[in-house]
Amino acid sequence: MVGTRLRTHASPASFNNEVGLPMTLLGAEPGVEVVVAEMGARREGTSDCSATWRGPTSVVVTNVGIGAP
């Protein structure tokens, strides 16, 4: 587990949208080495702008599906 070796910050709940992700990042204390965050994507392009804030060094895709048009 990352949290046993590094100073880690994670979202307090399912803050996985355009508002919650910045709240998670801004809530990290100085000196945090790793932020564990989740980003949901309700439509195409949702995650494009979020990835430019501070390029992630690791990404895991847990589910890919086709949504309603």
PDB file of N, CA, C and O in Angstrom, chain B, residues numbered from 101:
ATOM      1  N   MET B 101       0.826  -1.183   0.000  1.00  0.00           N
ATOM      2  CA  MET B 101       0.000   0.000   0.000  1.00  0.00           C
ATOM      3  C   MET B 101       0.868   1.244   0.000  1.00  0.00           C
ATOM      4  O   MET B 101       1.864   1.325   0.719  1.00  0.00           O
ATOM      5  N   VAL B 102       0.482   2.196  -0.805  1.00  0.00           N
ATOM      6  CA  VAL B 102       1.229   3.444  -0.927  1.00  0.00           C
ATOM      7  C   VAL B 102       1.219   4.212   0.392  1.00  0.00           C
ATOM      8  O   VAL B 102       2.232   4.799   0.774  1.00  0.00           O
ATOM      9  N   GLY B 103       0.103   4.212   1.077  1.00  0.00           N
ATOM     10  CA  GLY B 103      -0.047   4.981   2.306  1.00  0.00           C
ATOM     11  C   GLY B 103       0.843   4.546   3.448  1.00  0.00           C
ATOM     12  O   GLY B 103       1.011   5.294   4.412  1.00  0.00           O
ATOM     13  N   THR B 104       1.409   3.373   3.371  1.00  0.00           N
ATOM     14  CA  THR B 104       2.311   2.921   4.430  1.00  0.00           C
ATOM     15  C   THR B 104       3.743   3.388   4.200  1.00  0.00           C
ATOM     16  O   THR B 104       4.560   3.350   5.121  1.00  0.00           O
ATOM     17  N   ARG B 105       4.057   3.829   2.981  1.00  0.00           N
ATOM     18  CA  ARG B 105       5.426   4.244   2.651  1.00  0.00           C
ATOM     19  C   ARG B 105       5.562   5.732   2.363  1.00  0.00           C
ATOM     20  O   ARG B 105       6.636   6.302   2.556  1.00  0.00           O
ATOM     21  N   LEU B 106       4.493   6.364   1.904  1.00  0.00           N
ATOM     22  CA  LEU B 106       4.554   7.770   1.479  1.00  0.00           C
ATOM     23  C   LEU B 106       3.449   8.574   2.142  1.00  0.00           C
ATOM     24  O   LEU B 106       2.436   8.018   2.565  1.00  0.00           O
ATOM     25  N   ARG B 107       3.646   9.886   2.233  1.00  0.00           N
ATOM     26  CA  ARG B 107       2.585  10.765   2.749  1.00  0.00           C
ATOM     27  C   ARG B 107       1.502  10.869   1.676  1.00  0.00           C
ATOM     28  O   ARG B 107       1.739  11.365   0.575  1.00  0.00           O
ATOM     29  N   THR B 108       0.322  10.394   2.021  1.00  0.00           N
ATOM     30  CA  THR B 108      -0.746  10.210   1.037  1.00  0.00           C
ATOM     31  C   THR B 108      -1.989  11.003   1.426  1.00  0.00           C
ATOM     32  O   THR B 108      -2.285  11.189   2.606  1.00  0.00           O
ATOM     33  N   HIS B 109      -2.707  11.463   0.406  1.00  0.00           N
ATOM     34  CA  HIS B 109      -3.992  12.145   0.597  1.00  0.00           C
ATOM     35  C   HIS B 109      -4.990  11.509  -0.368  1.00  0.00           C
ATOM     36  O   HIS B 109      -4.657  11.237  -1.522  1.00  0.00           O
ATOM     37  N   ALA B 110      -6.203  11.275   0.103  1.00  0.00           N
ATOM     38  CA  ALA B 110      -7.257  10.709  -0.746  1.00  0.00           C
ATOM     39  C   ALA B 110      -8.548  11.468  -0.504  1.00  0.00           C
ATOM     40  O   ALA B 110      -8.717  12.113   0.531  1.00  0.00           O
ATOM     41  N   SER B 111      -9.454  11.387  -1.463  1.00  0.00           N
ATOM     42  CA  SER B 111     -10.740  12.072  -1.312  1.00  0.00           C
ATOM     43  C   SER B 111     -11.502  11.455  -0.137  1.00  0.00           C
ATOM     44  O   SER B 111     -11.424  10.247   0.090  1.00  0.00           O
ATOM     45  N   PRO B 112     -12.237  12.284   0.608  1.00  0.00           N
ATOM     46  CA  PRO B 112     -12.954  11.791   1.778  1.00  0.00           C
ATOM     47  C   PRO B 112     -14.201  10.975   1.432  1.00  0.00           C
ATOM     48  O   PRO B 112     -14.742  10.275   2.288  1.00  0.00           O
ATOM     49  N   ALA B 113     -14.646  11.064   0.206  1.00  0.00           N
ATOM     50  CA  ALA B 113     -15.840  10.325  -0.242  1.00  0.00           C
ATOM     51  C   ALA B 113     -15.727  10.172  -1.754  1.00  0.00           C
ATOM     52  O   ALA B 113     -14.636  10.292  -2.312  1.00  0.00           O
ATOM     53  N   SER B 114     -16.817   9.917  -2.400  1.00  0.00           N
ATOM     54  CA  SER B 114     -16.804   9.745  -3.855  1.00  0.00           C
ATOM     55  C   SER B 114     -16.853  11.110  -4.532  1.00  0.00           C
ATOM     56  O   SER B 114     -17.869  11.484  -5.120  1.00  0.00           O
ATOM     57  N   PHE B 115     -15.762  11.843  -4.447  1.00  0.00           N
ATOM     58  CA  PHE B 115     -15.658  13.183  -5.040  1.00  0.00           C
ATOM     59  C   PHE B 115     -15.110  13.032  -6.449  1.00  0.00           C
ATOM     60  O   PHE B 115     -13.997  13.478  -6.729  1.00  0.00           O
ATOM     61  N   ASN B 116     -15.864  12.416  -7.332  1.00  0.00           N
ATOM     62  CA  ASN B 116     -15.321  12.034  -8.634  1.00  0.00           C
ATOM     63  C   ASN B 116     -15.878  12.835  -9.805  1.00  0.00           C
ATOM     64  O   ASN B 116     -15.994  12.310 -10.912  1.00  0.00           O
ATOM     65  N   ASN B 117     -16.224  14.101  -9.574  1.00  0.00           N
ATOM     66  CA  ASN B 117     -16.724  14.909 -10.686  1.00  0.00           C
ATOM     67  C   ASN B 117     -15.887  16.177 -10.850  1.00  0.00           C
ATOM     68  O   ASN B 117     -14.843  16.316 -10.213  1.00  0.00           O
ATOM     69  N   GLU B 118     -16.335  17.087 -11.689  1.00  0.00           N
ATOM     70  CA  GLU B 118     -15.577  18.295 -12.008  1.00  0.00           C
ATOM     71  C   GLU B 118     -15.393  19.215 -10.809  1.00  0.00           C
ATOM     72  O   GLU B 118     -14.479  20.039 -10.801  1.00  0.00           O
ATOM     73  N   VAL B 119     -16.243  19.087  -9.801  1.00  0.00           N
ATOM     74  CA  VAL B 119     -16.137  19.892  -8.587  1.00  0.00           C
ATOM     75  C   VAL B 119     -15.359  19.141  -7.506  1.00  0.00           C
ATOM     76  O   VAL B 119     -14.492  19.713  -6.846  1.00  0.00           O
ATOM     77  N   GLY B 120     -15.668  17.882  -7.335  1.00  0.00           N
ATOM     78  CA  GLY B 120     -15.054  17.079  -6.272  1.00  0.00           C
ATOM     79  C   GLY B 120     -13.573  16.829  -6.454  1.00  0.00           C
ATOM     80  O   GLY B 120     -12.822  16.834  -5.479  1.00  0.00           O
ATOM     81  N   LEU B 121     -13.134  16.610  -7.690  1.00  0.00           N
ATOM     82  CA  LEU B 121     -11.712  16.350  -7.917  1.00  0.00           C
ATOM     83  C   LEU B 121     -10.853  17.547  -7.514  1.00  0.00           C
ATOM     84  O   LEU B 121      -9.867  17.358  -6.801  1.00  0.00           O
ATOM     85  N   PRO B 122     -11.184  18.781  -7.941  1.00  0.00           N
ATOM     86  CA  PRO B 122     -10.391  19.929  -7.464  1.00  0.00           C
ATOM     87  C   PRO B 122     -10.443  20.080  -5.942  1.00  0.00           C
ATOM     88  O   PRO B 122      -9.445  20.468  -5.335  1.00  0.00           O
ATOM     89  N   MET B 123     -11.587  19.782  -5.310  1.00  0.00           N
ATOM     90  CA  MET B 123     -11.684  19.857  -3.856  1.00  0.00           C
ATOM     91  C   MET B 123     -10.713  18.873  -3.207  1.00  0.00           C
ATOM     92  O   MET B 123     -10.075  19.192  -2.204  1.00  0.00           O
ATOM     93  N   THR B 124     -10.605  17.683  -3.781  1.00  0.00           N
ATOM     94  CA  THR B 124      -9.671  16.687  -3.261  1.00  0.00           C
ATOM     95  C   THR B 124      -8.238  17.192  -3.382  1.00  0.00           C
ATOM     96  O   THR B 124      -7.464  17.100  -2.429  1.00  0.00           O
ATOM     97  N   LEU B 125      -7.883  17.722  -4.545  1.00  0.00           N
ATOM     98  CA  LEU B 125      -6.519  18.200  -4.761  1.00  0.00           C
ATOM     99  C   LEU B 125      -6.187  19.376  -3.848  1.00  0.00           C
ATOM    100  O   LEU B 125      -5.089  19.440  -3.295  1.00  0.00           O
ATOM    101  N   LEU B 126      -7.131  20.310  -3.685  1.00  0.00           N
ATOM    102  CA  LEU B 126      -6.895  21.471  -2.832  1.00  0.00           C
ATOM    103  C   LEU B 126      -6.852  21.114  -1.348  1.00  0.00           C
ATOM    104  O   LEU B 126      -6.317  21.873  -0.540  1.00  0.00           O
ATOM    105  N   GLY B 127      -7.411  19.967  -0.992  1.00  0.00           N
ATOM    106  CA  GLY B 127      -7.423  19.535   0.400  1.00  0.00           C
ATOM    107  C   GLY B 127      -6.139  18.856   0.846  1.00  0.00           C
ATOM    108  O   GLY B 127      -5.981  18.549   2.028  1.00  0.00           O
ATOM    109  N   ALA B 128      -5.232  18.621  -0.070  1.00  0.00           N
ATOM    110  CA  ALA B 128      -3.968  17.962   0.280  1.00  0.00           C
ATOM    111  C   ALA B 128      -3.084  18.912   1.087  1.00  0.00           C
ATOM    112  O   ALA B 128      -2.898  20.069   0.710  1.00  0.00           O
ATOM    113  N   GLU B 129      -2.552  18.422   2.179  1.00  0.00           N
ATOM    114  CA  GLU B 129      -1.659  19.204   3.027  1.00  0.00           C
ATOM    115  C   GLU B 129      -0.298  19.374   2.351  1.00  0.00           C
ATOM    116  O   GLU B 129       0.081  18.550   1.519  1.00  0.00           O
ATOM    117  N   PRO B 130       0.434  20.423   2.696  1.00  0.00           N
ATOM    118  CA  PRO B 130       1.803  20.554   2.180  1.00  0.00           C
ATOM    119  C   PRO B 130       2.631  19.332   2.569  1.00  0.00           C
ATOM    120  O   PRO B 130       2.498  18.814   3.678  1.00  0.00           O
ATOM    121  N   GLY B 131       3.461  18.887   1.681  1.00  0.00           N
ATOM    122  CA  GLY B 131       4.305  17.733   1.955  1.00  0.00           C
ATOM    123  C   GLY B 131       3.733  16.403   1.512  1.00  0.00           C
ATOM    124  O   GLY B 131       4.416  15.382   1.582  1.00  0.00           O
ATOM    125  N   VAL B 132       2.477  16.398   1.052  1.00  0.00           N
ATOM    126  CA  VAL B 132       1.879  15.161   0.556  1.00  0.00           C
ATOM    127  C   VAL B 132       2.632  14.724  -0.696  1.00  0.00           C
ATOM    128  O   VAL B 132       2.902  15.536  -1.581  1.00  0.00           O
ATOM    129  N   GLU B 133       2.964  13.452  -0.763  1.00  0.00           N
ATOM    130  CA  GLU B 133       3.724  12.921  -1.893  1.00  0.00           C
ATOM    131  C   GLU B 133       2.843  12.250  -2.948  1.00  0.00           C
ATOM    132  O   GLU B 133       3.194  12.214  -4.127  1.00  0.00           O
ATOM    133  N   VAL B 134       1.706  11.722  -2.518  1.00  0.00           N
ATOM    134  CA  VAL B 134       0.817  11.001  -3.427  1.00  0.00           C
ATOM    135  C   VAL B 134      -0.620  11.406  -3.143  1.00  0.00           C
ATOM    136  O   VAL B 134      -1.046  11.436  -1.989  1.00  0.00           O
ATOM    137  N   VAL B 135      -1.367  11.717  -4.198  1.00  0.00           N
ATOM    138  CA  VAL B 135      -2.805  11.962  -4.073  1.00  0.00           C
ATOM    139  C   VAL B 135      -3.520  10.848  -4.812  1.00  0.00           C
ATOM    140  O   VAL B 135      -3.257  10.597  -5.988  1.00  0.00           O
ATOM    141  N   VAL B 136      -4.427  10.184  -4.111  1.00  0.00           N
ATOM    142  CA  VAL B 136      -5.250   9.145  -4.719  1.00  0.00           C
ATOM    143  C   VAL B 136      -6.612   9.764  -4.977  1.00  0.00           C
ATOM    144  O   VAL B 136      -7.331  10.120  -4.044  1.00  0.00           O
ATOM    145  N   ALA B 137      -6.963   9.890  -6.254  1.00  0.00           N
ATOM    146  CA  ALA B 137      -8.209  10.553  -6.620  1.00  0.00           C
ATOM    147  C   ALA B 137      -8.914   9.746  -7.700  1.00  0.00           C
ATOM    148  O   ALA B 137      -8.311   8.917  -8.381  1.00  0.00           O
ATOM    149  N   GLU B 138     -10.184  10.009  -7.835  1.00  0.00           N
ATOM    150  CA  GLU B 138     -11.020   9.312  -8.814  1.00  0.00           C
ATOM    151  C   GLU B 138     -11.679  10.368  -9.690  1.00  0.00           C
ATOM    152  O   GLU B 138     -12.103  11.415  -9.200  1.00  0.00           O
ATOM    153  N   MET B 139     -11.762  10.093 -10.979  1.00  0.00           N
ATOM    154  CA  MET B 139     -12.445  11.014 -11.887  1.00  0.00           C
ATOM    155  C   MET B 139     -13.461  10.247 -12.701  1.00  0.00           C
ATOM    156  O   MET B 139     -13.098   9.370 -13.485  1.00  0.00           O
ATOM    157  N   GLY B 140     -14.707  10.562 -12.526  1.00  0.00           N
ATOM    158  CA  GLY B 140     -15.760   9.974 -13.336  1.00  0.00           C
ATOM    159  C   GLY B 140     -15.902  10.752 -14.631  1.00  0.00           C
ATOM    160  O   GLY B 140     -15.577  11.938 -14.689  1.00  0.00           O
ATOM    161  N   ALA B 141     -16.377  10.099 -15.646  1.00  0.00           N
ATOM    162  CA  ALA B 141     -16.579  10.751 -16.945  1.00  0.00           C
ATOM    163  C   ALA B 141     -17.983  10.410 -17.432  1.00  0.00           C
ATOM    164  O   ALA B 141     -18.246   9.294 -17.880  1.00  0.00           O
ATOM    165  N   ARG B 142     -18.870  11.381 -17.339  1.00  0.00           N
ATOM    166  CA  ARG B 142     -20.257  11.151 -17.759  1.00  0.00           C
ATOM    167  C   ARG B 142     -20.435  11.250 -19.264  1.00  0.00           C
ATOM    168  O   ARG B 142     -21.377  10.690 -19.824  1.00  0.00           O
ATOM    169  N   ARG B 143     -19.528  11.965 -19.915  1.00  0.00           N
ATOM    170  CA  ARG B 143     -19.648  12.130 -21.362  1.00  0.00           C
ATOM    171  C   ARG B 143     -18.250  12.279 -21.960  1.00  0.00           C
ATOM    172  O   ARG B 143     -17.283  12.538 -21.243  1.00  0.00           O
ATOM    173  N   GLU B 144     -18.157  12.118 -23.243  1.00  0.00           N
ATOM    174  CA  GLU B 144     -16.878  12.215 -23.937  1.00  0.00           C
ATOM    175  C   GLU B 144     -16.243  13.579 -23.693  1.00  0.00           C
ATOM    176  O   GLU B 144     -16.906  14.610 -23.807  1.00  0.00           O
ATOM    177  N   GLY B 145     -14.959  13.577 -23.358  1.00  0.00           N
ATOM    178  CA  GLY B 145     -14.223  14.810 -23.143  1.00  0.00           C
ATOM    179  C   GLY B 145     -14.204  15.295 -21.705  1.00  0.00           C
ATOM    180  O   GLY B 145     -13.458  16.223 -21.391  1.00  0.00           O
ATOM    181  N   THR B 146     -14.995  14.704 -20.820  1.00  0.00           N
ATOM    182  CA  THR B 146     -15.056  15.159 -19.427  1.00  0.00           C
ATOM    183  C   THR B 146     -13.690  15.129 -18.763  1.00  0.00           C
ATOM    184  O   THR B 146     -13.328  16.072 -18.060  1.00  0.00           O
ATOM    185  N   SER B 147     -12.937  14.079 -18.970  1.00  0.00           N
ATOM    186  CA  SER B 147     -11.657  13.949 -18.274  1.00  0.00           C
ATOM    187  C   SER B 147     -10.515  14.653 -19.001  1.00  0.00           C
ATOM    188  O   SER B 147      -9.418  14.751 -18.451  1.00  0.00           O
ATOM    189  N   ASP B 148     -10.737  15.143 -20.213  1.00  0.00           N
ATOM    190  CA  ASP B 148      -9.664  15.798 -20.968  1.00  0.00           C
ATOM    191  C   ASP B 148      -9.092  17.008 -20.244  1.00  0.00           C
ATOM    192  O   ASP B 148      -7.874  17.117 -20.103  1.00  0.00           O
ATOM    193  N   CYS B 149      -9.946  17.922 -19.780  1.00  0.00           N
ATOM    194  CA  CYS B 149      -9.438  19.139 -19.148  1.00  0.00           C
ATOM    195  C   CYS B 149      -8.862  18.841 -17.777  1.00  0.00           C
ATOM    196  O   CYS B 149      -7.929  19.525 -17.355  1.00  0.00           O
ATOM    197  N   SER B 150      -9.373  17.857 -17.068  1.00  0.00           N
ATOM    198  CA  SER B 150      -8.881  17.535 -15.732  1.00  0.00           C
ATOM    199  C   SER B 150      -7.458  16.999 -15.774  1.00  0.00           C
ATOM    200  O   SER B 150      -6.681  17.245 -14.852  1.00  0.00           O
ATOM    201  N   ALA B 151      -7.113  16.285 -16.806  1.00  0.00           N
ATOM    202  CA  ALA B 151      -5.780  15.696 -16.900  1.00  0.00           C
ATOM    203  C   ALA B 151      -4.708  16.751 -17.139  1.00  0.00           C
ATOM    204  O   ALA B 151      -3.524  16.477 -16.943  1.00  0.00           O
ATOM    205  N   THR B 152      -5.096  17.942 -17.555  1.00  0.00           N
ATOM    206  CA  THR B 152      -4.105  18.984 -17.827  1.00  0.00           C
ATOM    207  C   THR B 152      -3.740  19.786 -16.588  1.00  0.00           C
ATOM    208  O   THR B 152      -2.762  20.532 -16.617  1.00  0.00           O
ATOM    209  N   TRP B 153      -4.498  19.658 -15.493  1.00  0.00           N
ATOM    210  CA  TRP B 153      -4.197  20.425 -14.283  1.00  0.00           C
ATOM    211  C   TRP B 153      -2.806  20.093 -13.772  1.00  0.00           C
ATOM    212  O   TRP B 153      -1.992  20.981 -13.521  1.00  0.00           O
ATOM    213  N   ARG B 154      -2.554  18.840 -13.627  1.00  0.00           N
ATOM    214  CA  ARG B 154      -1.255  18.359 -13.155  1.00  0.00           C
ATOM    215  C   ARG B 154      -1.165  16.923 -13.623  1.00  0.00           C
ATOM    216  O   ARG B 154      -1.610  16.000 -12.941  1.00  0.00           O
ATOM    217  N   GLY B 155      -0.590  16.752 -14.783  1.00  0.00           N
ATOM    218  CA  GLY B 155      -0.551  15.449 -15.424  1.00  0.00           C
ATOM    219  C   GLY B 155      -0.362  14.291 -14.469  1.00  0.00           C
ATOM    220  O   GLY B 155       0.634  14.250 -13.747  1.00  0.00           O
ATOM    221  N   PRO B 156      -1.280  13.361 -14.444  1.00  0.00           N
ATOM    222  CA  PRO B 156      -1.114  12.204 -13.565  1.00  0.00           C
ATOM    223  C   PRO B 156       0.078  11.367 -14.009  1.00  0.00           C
ATOM    224  O   PRO B 156       0.407  11.310 -15.194  1.00  0.00           O
ATOM    225  N   THR B 157       0.718  10.722 -13.045  1.00  0.00           N
ATOM    226  CA  THR B 157       1.839   9.838 -13.374  1.00  0.00           C
ATOM    227  C   THR B 157       1.388   8.395 -13.488  1.00  0.00           C
ATOM    228  O   THR B 157       2.099   7.561 -14.048  1.00  0.00           O
ATOM    229  N   SER B 158       0.201   8.094 -12.958  1.00  0.00           N
ATOM    230  CA  SER B 158      -0.373   6.750 -13.074  1.00  0.00           C
ATOM    231  C   SER B 158      -1.878   6.868 -13.236  1.00  0.00           C
ATOM    232  O   SER B 158      -2.516   7.701 -12.594  1.00  0.00           O
ATOM    233  N   VAL B 159      -2.435   6.041 -14.085  1.00  0.00           N
ATOM    234  CA  VAL B 159      -3.876   6.051 -14.332  1.00  0.00           C
ATOM    235  C   VAL B 159      -4.360   4.615 -14.393  1.00  0.00           C
ATOM    236  O   VAL B 159      -3.708   3.759 -14.991  1.00  0.00           O
ATOM    237  N   VAL B 160      -5.513   4.348 -13.771  1.00  0.00           N
ATOM    238  CA  VAL B 160      -6.147   3.043 -13.845  1.00  0.00           C
ATOM    239  C   VAL B 160      -7.574   3.251 -14.331  1.00  0.00           C
ATOM    240  O   VAL B 160      -8.334   4.000 -13.718  1.00  0.00           O
ATOM    241  N   VAL B 161      -7.942   2.598 -15.423  1.00  0.00           N
ATOM    242  CA  VAL B 161      -9.309   2.644 -15.928  1.00  0.00           C
ATOM    243  C   VAL B 161     -10.024   1.423 -15.381  1.00  0.00           C
ATOM    244  O   VAL B 161      -9.623   0.290 -15.649  1.00  0.00           O
ATOM    245  N   THR B 162     -11.093   1.652 -14.607  1.00  0.00           N
ATOM    246  CA  THR B 162     -11.772   0.533 -13.971  1.00  0.00           C
ATOM    247  C   THR B 162     -13.037   0.097 -14.683  1.00  0.00           C
ATOM    248  O   THR B 162     -13.505  -1.022 -14.474  1.00  0.00           O
ATOM    249  N   ASN B 163     -13.602   0.961 -15.523  1.00  0.00           N
ATOM    250  CA  ASN B 163     -14.837   0.595 -16.214  1.00  0.00           C
ATOM    251  C   ASN B 163     -14.986   1.472 -17.451  1.00  0.00           C
ATOM    252  O   ASN B 163     -14.824   2.691 -17.393  1.00  0.00           O
ATOM    253  N   VAL B 164     -15.287   0.846 -18.536  1.00  0.00           N
ATOM    254  CA  VAL B 164     -15.560   1.577 -19.770  1.00  0.00           C
ATOM    255  C   VAL B 164     -16.873   1.050 -20.310  1.00  0.00           C
ATOM    256  O   VAL B 164     -17.034  -0.159 -20.480  1.00  0.00           O
ATOM    257  N   GLY B 165     -17.806   1.934 -20.581  1.00  0.00           N
ATOM    258  CA  GLY B 165     -19.104   1.521 -21.093  1.00  0.00           C
ATOM    259  C   GLY B 165     -19.642   2.548 -22.045  1.00  0.00           C
ATOM    260  O   GLY B 165     -19.080   3.632 -22.201  1.00  0.00           O
ATOM    261  N   ILE B 166     -20.722   2.205 -22.674  1.00  0.00           N
ATOM    262  CA  ILE B 166     -21.381   3.113 -23.613  1.00  0.00           C
ATOM    263  C   ILE B 166     -22.576   3.712 -22.894  1.00  0.00           C
ATOM    264  O   ILE B 166     -23.460   3.000 -22.418  1.00  0.00           O
ATOM    265  N   GLY B 167     -22.583   5.036 -22.826  1.00  0.00           N
ATOM    266  CA  GLY B 167     -23.676   5.726 -22.176  1.00  0.00           C
ATOM    267  C   GLY B 167     -24.773   6.093 -23.147  1.00  0.00           C
ATOM    268  O   GLY B 167     -24.679   5.840 -24.348  1.00  0.00           O
ATOM    269  N   ALA B 168     -25.798   6.684 -22.612  1.00  0.00           N
ATOM    270  CA  ALA B 168     -26.910   7.138 -23.445  1.00  0.00           C
ATOM    271  C   ALA B 168     -26.453   8.315 -24.303  1.00  0.00           C
ATOM    272  O   ALA B 168     -25.608   9.099 -23.872  1.00  0.00           O
ATOM    273  N   PRO B 169     -26.994   8.446 -25.498  1.00  0.00           N
ATOM    274  CA  PRO B 169     -26.595   9.562 -26.386  1.00  0.00           C
ATOM    275  C   PRO B 169     -26.971  10.909 -25.826  1.00  0.00           C
ATOM    276  O   PRO B 169     -26.704  11.935 -26.453  1.00  0.00           O
TER     277      PRO B 169
END
